[in-house]
Amino acid sequence: MKDKDQQQELHKTIWNLADELRGNVDGWDFKQYVLGMLFYRFISEYLRDYINEGEIEAGDLDFDYAQLDDEIIDKETRQDLIDEKGFFLYPSQLFENVLKNADNDKNLNETLEKIFLGFETSSTATESESDFKGLFDDLDLNSGKLGSTVIERNERLAKLLKSIGDLELGSFRDHNIDAFGDAYEYLMSMYASQAGKSGGEYYTPQEVSELLTLIATHGKEEINGIYDPACGSGSLLLKAKKLFGDKKIRGGYYGQEVNLTTYNLCRMNMILHDVSYEKFDIKLGDTLTNPQHEFEEPFDAIVSNPPYSLHWEGKDNPVLVNDERFSKAGALAPKTKADLAFVLHALSYLSEQGTAAIVCFPGILYRGGAEKKIRQYLVDNNFIDSVIQLPPNLFFGTGIATCILVFRKDKTDNDILFIDASKYCYKSGNKNKLSQEDIKKIYDLYAKRKDVKYLSQLVSNDKIAEEDYNLSVSTYVEPEDTREKIDIEAVNKELEEIVAKENELRKKIISFIKTI
């Protein structure tokens, strides 16, 4: 089966699984159960395969960790596995063994709770503790949403385990389409599209992630690390791994997320995509008021799709007023619109040779007040590399035409490239999407950094100052007039010919009437 067919079949199966199992549980709430069990299956097979490969290489061709008794595993072996992989599961705790007994386990919910707790505590007091702690906190296995009685809840959990077990994911090492990671991403996009803003704010469409990654890594052979200050489920960071290459990202993947559920999903997503616990650092907390990566080395690449028009403390918090991330601009983003606060935060974490690509709400490009003052700071200090107008209706939860702001600190010119990419999309259901050709066209416009009629325009910072620091793309890129052009002279000549023919016909009619 071809990769694309494999992927489509997987998506179809996942859709049916989620639709069948959801029942009375809201789709966006139920995702944590589906994704959590998918993650449980992954880590079970990941650990099992790792142990089996080692034993088979050592000569024991029939070895199968899943068939062992728990008592055989000594403390030294357990600790070695924790040091190497960051966690541990006994054979009886593996997904496949729990699945075998699911129908007959009257205490299935308690069995799973003990396994998840054991998984998390296995990393206690180790380097991986912060990466695995609390990963299953949102899987409330006693929730009334799963059923009104223990029996009903366990029946649904058993059904969920079976459905996840039936997914043909193959080996995560061998599968061409990265089935575990792909299943996760598809579930996230599916639930986000159904949940509107409540789900969509946590998920960036993959094609937009790809464009941001291409821009942020443009011209770089390698980077010290990639950072997302509002990382959601981690899709932007992982897109960099896929497109740019894990080996080229020396320091790893860094992100911060304020929502506990999404924070847990992001860490799961990292592990599902085979990112070692040593190479990702995802933190929980409010990035604007409690940044968690301030002591890290400035990042060579930053990508982000922060929440639009977020309310924050702003000037009411004296600590923020004097915070170096914001104070240099001479103004704080409005309390009801924190968009530019995320921009300034990202800029302060950007290395001297780095590039930041951030999706922004269009209002920050032209509104007055504090936002204008911040724009002036960004323009006058030559930090803005490009402003890219995206098509409308790309994101879940909003139909607004967003934009991408690109920042660099090592610019050699004093110009900003404005790109109108508003027409580069195609219709898919009730949303617009970027095709691979659309992505390439936009990226090429950015990379070539030249004037292209109706599409891109290099504008000097002085000219932007004359325009009162308005950064709207439409101010600088002339739109193409697609209306049909009419040749007035040709039309008039045609009318004259029509009138002449009418007069000739009228004369013939009159002449004919006279002969009657």
C-alpha positions as CSV (number, residue, x, y, z in Angstrom):
1,M,0.0,0.0,0.0
2,K,1.3,3.5,-0.9
3,D,2.1,6.0,1.8
4,K,-0.8,8.2,0.9
5,D,-3.2,5.3,0.8
6,Q,-1.8,4.1,4.1
7,Q,-2.4,7.5,5.6
8,Q,-5.9,7.9,4.2
9,E,-6.9,4.5,5.6
10,L,-5.5,5.4,9.0
11,H,-7.4,8.6,9.0
12,K,-10.6,6.9,8.1
13,T,-10.2,4.3,10.9
14,I,-9.4,7.0,13.4
15,W,-12.4,9.0,12.4
16,N,-14.7,6.0,12.8
17,L,-13.0,5.2,16.1
18,A,-13.5,8.6,17.6
19,D,-17.0,9.0,16.3
20,E,-18.1,5.6,17.7
21,L,-16.5,5.9,21.1
22,R,-17.3,9.5,21.8
23,G,-21.0,9.0,22.8
24,N,-22.1,11.7,25.2
25,V,-18.6,13.1,25.7
26,D,-17.8,16.3,23.9
27,G,-15.3,15.7,21.1
28,W,-12.7,18.1,22.4
29,D,-13.0,16.6,25.9
30,F,-12.9,13.0,24.6
31,K,-9.7,13.6,22.6
32,Q,-7.6,13.3,25.8
33,Y,-8.9,9.7,26.3
34,V,-8.2,8.8,22.7
35,L,-4.8,10.5,22.6
36,G,-3.9,9.3,26.0
37,M,-4.5,5.7,25.1
38,L,-2.7,6.1,21.8
39,F,0.3,7.4,23.8
40,Y,0.0,4.5,26.2
41,R,0.2,2.1,23.3
42,F,3.2,3.9,21.8
43,I,5.3,4.0,24.9
44,S,4.5,0.3,25.5
45,E,5.6,-0.7,22.1
46,Y,8.5,1.7,22.1
47,L,9.9,0.1,25.3
48,R,9.1,-3.4,24.3
49,D,10.8,-3.1,20.9
50,Y,13.9,-1.4,22.4
51,I,14.4,-4.2,24.9
52,N,13.7,-7.0,22.3
53,E,16.1,-5.5,19.8
54,G,18.9,-5.6,22.4
55,E,18.3,-9.2,23.4
56,I,17.9,-10.3,19.8
57,E,21.2,-8.7,18.8
58,A,22.8,-10.5,21.8
59,G,21.7,-13.8,20.3
60,D,18.3,-14.6,21.9
61,L,16.2,-14.7,18.8
62,D,13.0,-15.8,20.6
63,F,13.1,-13.1,23.3
64,D,9.9,-11.2,23.9
65,Y,9.7,-8.8,26.8
66,A,5.9,-8.9,26.8
67,Q,6.0,-12.6,27.7
68,L,8.1,-12.2,30.8
69,D,7.0,-12.3,34.4
70,D,7.3,-9.0,36.3
71,E,9.4,-10.8,39.0
72,I,12.2,-11.5,36.6
73,I,13.0,-7.8,36.2
74,D,15.6,-6.8,38.9
75,K,16.1,-3.3,40.2
76,E,19.4,-2.8,38.3
77,T,17.7,-3.6,34.9
78,R,14.8,-1.4,35.8
79,Q,17.1,1.5,36.7
80,D,19.2,1.0,33.5
81,L,16.1,1.3,31.4
82,I,15.0,4.5,33.2
83,D,18.4,6.1,32.7
84,E,18.3,5.2,29.0
85,K,14.7,5.9,28.1
86,G,13.5,8.1,30.9
87,F,10.6,5.7,32.1
88,F,9.8,2.1,32.8
89,L,6.9,-0.3,32.5
90,Y,6.7,-3.9,33.7
91,P,5.7,-6.6,31.2
92,S,2.2,-6.9,32.7
93,Q,1.8,-3.1,32.4
94,L,2.3,-3.1,28.6
95,F,-0.7,-2.1,26.5
96,E,-0.9,-5.4,24.7
97,N,-1.1,-7.4,28.0
98,V,-3.7,-5.0,29.6
99,L,-5.7,-5.3,26.3
100,K,-5.8,-9.1,26.5
101,N,-7.5,-9.0,29.9
102,A,-9.6,-5.8,29.4
103,D,-13.0,-7.6,29.0
104,N,-12.5,-9.7,32.2
105,D,-10.9,-7.0,34.3
106,K,-13.7,-5.7,36.6
107,N,-11.3,-3.1,37.9
108,L,-9.9,-2.0,34.6
109,N,-10.1,1.7,35.5
110,E,-8.0,1.0,38.7
111,T,-5.6,-1.1,36.7
112,L,-4.9,1.7,34.3
113,E,-4.6,4.3,37.0
114,K,-1.9,2.2,38.7
115,I,-0.1,1.7,35.5
116,F,-0.1,5.4,34.6
117,L,0.9,6.4,38.1
118,G,3.7,3.8,38.0
119,F,4.9,5.1,34.6
120,E,5.1,8.7,36.0
121,T,6.8,7.7,39.3
122,S,9.4,5.6,37.5
123,S,11.1,8.8,36.5
124,T,11.0,10.4,40.0
125,A,14.3,11.9,41.1
126,T,15.8,11.4,37.6
127,E,16.7,13.8,34.8
128,S,13.5,12.9,33.0
129,E,11.1,13.6,35.9
130,S,9.9,17.0,34.6
131,D,9.2,15.5,31.1
132,F,7.0,12.7,32.3
133,K,5.4,13.9,35.5
134,G,1.7,14.4,35.3
135,L,1.3,13.2,31.7
136,F,-1.8,11.3,32.5
137,D,-3.4,13.8,34.9
138,D,-6.2,14.7,32.5
139,L,-7.3,11.1,32.0
140,D,-10.0,10.9,34.7
141,L,-10.8,7.2,34.5
142,N,-13.6,7.6,37.0
143,S,-15.3,10.5,35.2
144,G,-19.1,10.3,34.8
145,K,-18.6,11.3,31.2
146,L,-17.4,7.7,30.6
147,G,-20.5,6.2,32.1
148,S,-22.7,6.5,35.2
149,T,-21.4,3.3,36.8
150,V,-18.1,1.6,37.1
151,I,-19.3,-1.2,34.9
152,E,-20.2,1.3,32.1
153,R,-17.0,3.2,32.4
154,N,-14.9,0.0,32.2
155,E,-16.9,-1.2,29.2
156,R,-16.1,2.0,27.4
157,L,-12.4,1.9,28.4
158,A,-12.2,-1.7,27.2
159,K,-13.7,-0.7,23.9
160,L,-11.3,2.2,23.6
161,L,-8.3,0.0,24.3
162,K,-9.5,-2.5,21.6
163,S,-10.1,0.3,19.0
164,I,-6.6,1.8,19.7
165,G,-5.2,-1.7,19.5
166,D,-6.8,-2.4,16.2
167,L,-5.2,0.6,14.5
168,E,-2.6,-0.7,12.0
169,L,0.3,1.5,13.1
170,G,3.1,-1.0,12.4
171,S,6.5,-0.3,14.1
172,F,7.1,3.3,14.9
173,R,10.7,2.8,13.6
174,D,9.7,1.2,10.3
175,H,6.5,2.9,9.3
176,N,7.0,5.3,6.4
177,I,4.3,7.7,7.3
178,D,5.2,8.0,11.0
179,A,1.9,6.4,11.9
180,F,1.9,7.2,15.6
181,G,2.7,10.8,15.1
182,D,0.4,11.1,12.1
183,A,-2.5,9.6,14.0
184,Y,-1.9,12.1,16.8
185,E,-1.8,15.1,14.4
186,Y,-4.9,13.9,12.6
187,L,-6.8,13.5,15.8
188,M,-5.8,17.0,16.9
189,S,-6.8,18.6,13.6
190,M,-10.1,16.6,13.6
191,Y,-11.1,17.6,17.1
192,A,-9.9,21.2,16.6
193,S,-12.1,21.5,13.5
194,Q,-15.1,20.2,15.4
195,A,-14.5,22.2,18.5
196,G,-14.1,25.7,17.0
197,K,-12.1,28.2,19.0
198,S,-12.0,26.0,22.1
199,G,-9.9,23.5,20.2
200,G,-8.5,25.5,17.4
201,E,-6.6,27.8,19.6
202,Y,-4.3,24.9,20.5
203,Y,-3.6,23.8,17.0
204,T,-1.8,25.3,14.0
205,P,-2.7,23.7,10.6
206,Q,0.3,21.7,9.3
207,E,0.7,23.6,6.1
208,V,1.0,26.9,8.1
209,S,3.5,25.2,10.4
210,E,5.5,24.2,7.3
211,L,5.7,27.7,6.0
212,L,6.8,29.1,9.4
213,T,9.5,26.5,9.7
214,L,10.8,27.2,6.2
215,I,11.0,30.9,6.9
216,A,12.6,30.5,10.4
217,T,15.3,28.2,9.1
218,H,16.0,30.0,5.8
219,G,19.6,30.2,5.0
220,K,20.7,28.2,8.1
221,E,22.8,25.0,8.0
222,E,22.0,24.2,11.6
223,I,20.5,25.9,14.7
224,N,21.2,25.8,18.4
225,G,17.5,25.2,19.2
226,I,14.0,26.1,18.2
227,Y,11.5,27.8,20.5
228,D,7.8,28.4,20.7
229,P,6.5,30.7,23.5
230,A,2.9,29.5,23.1
231,C,3.6,25.9,21.9
232,G,0.1,24.4,22.2
233,S,0.4,20.7,21.1
234,G,3.9,21.2,19.8
235,S,3.1,20.9,16.1
236,L,5.3,23.8,15.1
237,L,8.3,22.5,16.9
238,L,7.8,19.0,15.4
239,K,7.4,20.4,11.9
240,A,10.9,21.8,12.3
241,K,12.2,18.3,13.3
242,K,10.6,16.8,10.2
243,L,11.6,19.5,7.6
244,F,14.9,20.8,9.0
245,G,16.2,17.6,10.6
246,D,16.7,16.6,14.2
247,K,20.5,16.4,13.8
248,K,20.6,20.0,12.6
249,I,18.8,21.2,15.8
250,R,21.6,20.9,18.2
251,G,20.1,22.1,21.5
252,G,16.6,20.7,20.9
253,Y,13.0,21.8,21.2
254,Y,11.8,24.4,23.7
255,G,8.3,25.6,24.4
256,Q,5.9,26.9,27.0
257,E,2.2,26.4,27.4
258,V,-0.3,27.8,29.9
259,N,-3.1,25.2,29.5
260,L,-2.4,22.1,31.5
261,T,-4.2,19.7,29.2
262,T,-2.4,21.0,26.1
263,Y,0.9,21.1,28.0
264,N,0.5,17.3,28.7
265,L,-0.5,16.7,25.0
266,C,2.6,18.6,23.8
267,R,4.9,16.4,25.9
268,M,3.1,13.3,24.7
269,N,3.5,14.5,21.1
270,M,7.2,15.0,21.5
271,I,7.6,11.4,22.7
272,L,5.2,10.1,20.1
273,H,7.5,11.6,17.4
274,D,10.5,9.9,19.0
275,V,12.1,13.0,20.5
276,S,14.3,11.9,23.3
277,Y,13.4,13.3,26.8
278,E,16.9,14.8,26.8
279,K,16.2,16.9,23.8
280,F,12.9,18.7,24.6
281,D,12.1,21.1,27.3
282,I,8.4,22.0,27.5
283,K,7.3,24.1,30.5
284,L,3.9,24.9,32.0
285,G,3.0,28.5,32.8
286,D,2.1,31.9,31.5
287,T,4.8,33.0,29.1
288,L,4.2,36.7,29.5
289,T,4.1,36.9,33.3
290,N,6.2,33.9,34.2
291,P,8.7,33.0,31.4
292,Q,10.4,29.6,32.0
293,H,13.4,29.7,29.5
294,E,14.9,33.1,30.4
295,F,18.3,31.5,31.3
296,E,18.6,29.5,28.1
297,E,20.9,30.6,25.3
298,P,19.0,32.9,22.8
299,F,17.4,30.8,20.1
300,D,18.4,30.7,16.4
301,A,14.8,29.9,15.3
302,I,11.5,30.9,16.9
303,V,8.1,29.9,15.5
304,S,4.8,30.7,17.1
305,N,1.0,31.1,16.7
306,P,0.2,32.9,20.0
307,P,-3.5,33.5,21.0
308,Y,-5.1,36.5,19.4
309,S,-6.3,39.5,21.4
310,L,-5.5,37.8,24.7
311,H,-6.2,39.7,27.9
312,W,-3.3,40.2,30.2
313,E,-2.2,42.4,33.2
314,G,-0.2,44.8,31.1
315,K,0.5,48.2,32.7
316,D,-1.4,47.3,35.8
317,N,1.6,45.1,36.8
318,P,4.6,47.2,37.8
319,V,6.9,44.2,37.3
320,L,5.9,44.0,33.6
321,V,6.4,47.8,33.1
322,N,10.0,47.4,34.1
323,D,10.5,44.0,32.4
324,E,13.4,44.2,29.9
325,R,11.4,42.2,27.3
326,F,8.9,45.1,27.0
327,S,10.4,48.2,28.5
328,K,12.8,48.9,25.6
329,A,9.7,49.5,23.4
330,G,8.6,52.3,25.7
331,A,5.0,50.9,25.9
332,L,3.2,47.8,26.9
333,A,0.7,46.0,24.7
334,P,-2.9,46.9,25.6
335,K,-4.5,44.9,28.4
336,T,-7.1,43.5,26.0
337,K,-4.7,42.8,23.2
338,A,-1.5,41.0,24.3
339,D,-0.4,40.2,20.7
340,L,2.6,42.5,20.6
341,A,3.6,41.4,24.0
342,F,4.3,37.9,22.6
343,V,6.2,39.5,19.7
344,L,8.4,41.5,22.1
345,H,8.9,38.4,24.2
346,A,10.0,36.3,21.2
347,L,12.3,39.1,20.0
348,S,14.1,39.2,23.4
349,Y,14.7,35.4,23.1
350,L,16.0,35.6,19.6
351,S,19.8,35.3,18.9
352,E,21.7,37.8,16.9
353,Q,21.8,35.5,13.9
354,G,18.3,34.1,14.5
355,T,14.9,34.4,12.7
356,A,11.5,34.5,14.3
357,A,8.3,33.8,12.3
358,I,5.1,34.6,14.2
359,V,1.5,34.4,13.2
360,C,-0.3,37.6,14.2
361,F,-3.8,39.2,14.2
362,P,-4.0,41.9,11.5
363,G,-5.1,44.6,13.8
364,I,-1.6,45.0,15.3
365,L,-0.4,46.2,11.9
366,Y,-2.4,49.5,11.9
367,R,-4.0,50.3,15.3
368,G,-2.8,53.4,17.1
369,G,-1.9,54.0,20.7
370,A,0.6,51.7,22.5
371,E,0.6,49.3,19.5
372,K,1.8,52.1,17.2
373,K,4.5,53.0,19.6
374,I,5.7,49.4,19.7
375,R,5.6,49.2,15.9
376,Q,7.8,52.3,15.8
377,Y,10.3,50.7,18.1
378,L,10.4,47.6,15.9
379,V,10.8,49.6,12.6
380,D,13.3,52.2,13.9
381,N,15.5,49.4,15.3
382,N,15.3,47.5,12.0
383,F,14.0,44.3,13.6
384,I,11.2,43.6,11.1
385,D,12.3,41.5,8.1
386,S,9.0,40.8,6.4
387,V,5.2,41.1,6.7
388,I,3.3,38.4,4.9
389,Q,-0.5,38.6,4.4
390,L,-2.0,35.1,4.5
391,P,-5.4,34.1,3.0
392,P,-8.5,34.3,5.2
393,N,-10.1,31.3,6.9
394,L,-7.0,29.2,7.3
395,F,-7.2,28.6,11.1
396,F,-9.7,26.8,13.2
397,G,-12.0,29.0,15.2
398,T,-11.5,32.2,13.1
399,G,-12.1,33.2,9.5
400,I,-9.8,36.3,9.8
401,A,-7.0,36.7,7.3
402,T,-3.9,36.6,9.6
403,C,-0.4,37.6,8.8
404,I,3.1,36.4,9.5
405,L,5.6,38.8,11.1
406,V,9.3,37.9,10.5
407,F,12.0,39.3,12.7
408,R,15.8,39.3,12.4
409,K,18.5,41.2,14.3
410,D,21.2,40.9,11.7
411,K,19.6,42.6,8.7
412,T,22.0,44.3,6.3
413,D,19.4,46.6,4.7
414,N,16.9,49.0,6.1
415,D,13.9,47.7,4.2
416,I,10.9,45.5,5.0
417,L,9.5,43.1,2.5
418,F,5.7,43.1,2.2
419,I,4.1,40.0,0.6
420,D,0.5,39.7,-0.4
421,A,-0.2,35.9,-0.3
422,S,-3.9,36.3,0.3
423,K,-4.8,34.5,-2.9
424,Y,-2.5,31.5,-2.5
425,C,-5.0,28.9,-1.2
426,Y,-7.6,26.4,-2.2
427,K,-11.0,25.5,-0.7
428,S,-11.2,22.4,1.5
429,G,-14.6,21.9,3.1
430,N,-15.5,25.1,4.9
431,K,-11.8,26.1,5.3
432,N,-9.0,27.4,3.1
433,K,-5.8,25.5,2.9
434,L,-2.3,26.1,1.5
435,S,-1.2,23.6,-1.1
436,Q,2.5,22.6,-1.5
437,E,2.6,24.8,-4.5
438,D,1.1,27.7,-2.5
439,I,3.7,27.2,0.2
440,K,6.6,27.2,-2.3
441,K,5.3,30.4,-4.0
442,I,5.1,32.2,-0.7
443,Y,8.5,30.9,0.5
444,D,10.2,31.8,-2.8
445,L,8.8,35.4,-2.6
446,Y,10.3,35.6,0.9
447,A,13.6,34.0,0.0
448,K,14.2,36.1,-3.2
449,R,13.3,39.4,-1.4
450,K,12.5,41.3,-4.5
451,D,9.7,43.5,-5.9
452,V,7.1,41.5,-7.8
453,K,4.2,43.4,-9.2
454,Y,1.0,42.8,-7.2
455,L,2.7,40.3,-4.9
456,S,5.7,41.8,-3.0
457,Q,7.3,45.1,-2.4
458,L,10.5,46.2,-0.6
459,V,9.8,49.3,1.4
460,S,12.3,51.4,3.3
461,N,11.9,52.1,7.0
462,D,11.8,55.8,6.2
463,K,8.9,55.3,3.9
464,I,7.1,53.3,6.6
465,A,7.7,56.2,9.1
466,E,6.1,58.5,6.6
467,E,3.1,56.2,6.6
468,D,2.8,56.7,10.3
469,Y,4.3,53.2,10.9
470,N,1.4,51.4,9.3
471,L,2.5,47.9,8.5
472,S,-0.6,46.7,6.6
473,V,0.4,44.9,3.4
474,S,-2.3,46.6,1.4
475,T,-0.7,49.9,2.1
476,Y,2.4,48.9,0.1
477,V,1.5,46.1,-2.3
478,E,-0.8,47.3,-5.1
479,P,-3.6,44.9,-5.6
480,E,-4.1,43.5,-9.1
481,D,-7.3,44.8,-10.8
482,T,-8.9,41.6,-12.0
483,R,-12.0,43.3,-13.4
484,E,-12.6,42.9,-17.2
485,K,-11.0,45.7,-19.2
486,I,-13.4,47.3,-21.7
487,D,-12.2,49.0,-24.9
488,I,-14.6,52.0,-25.0
489,E,-13.6,52.9,-28.6
490,A,-14.3,49.4,-29.8
491,V,-17.6,49.3,-28.0
492,N,-18.6,52.7,-29.5
493,K,-17.7,51.5,-33.0
494,E,-19.7,48.3,-32.4
495,L,-22.7,50.4,-31.3
496,E,-22.5,52.5,-34.4
497,E,-22.5,49.4,-36.6
498,I,-25.5,48.1,-34.8
499,V,-27.4,51.4,-35.1
500,A,-26.5,51.5,-38.8
501,K,-27.8,48.0,-39.3
502,E,-31.0,48.9,-37.5
503,N,-31.5,52.0,-39.7
504,E,-30.9,49.9,-42.8
505,L,-33.4,47.3,-41.6
506,R,-36.0,49.9,-40.7
507,K,-35.7,51.4,-44.3
508,K,-36.3,47.9,-45.8
509,I,-39.3,47.4,-43.6
510,I,-40.8,50.7,-44.6
511,S,-40.2,50.1,-48.3
512,F,-41.8,46.7,-48.0
513,I,-44.9,48.1,-46.3
514,K,-45.3,50.6,-49.1
515,T,-45.5,47.8,-51.7
516,I,-48.4,46.1,-49.9
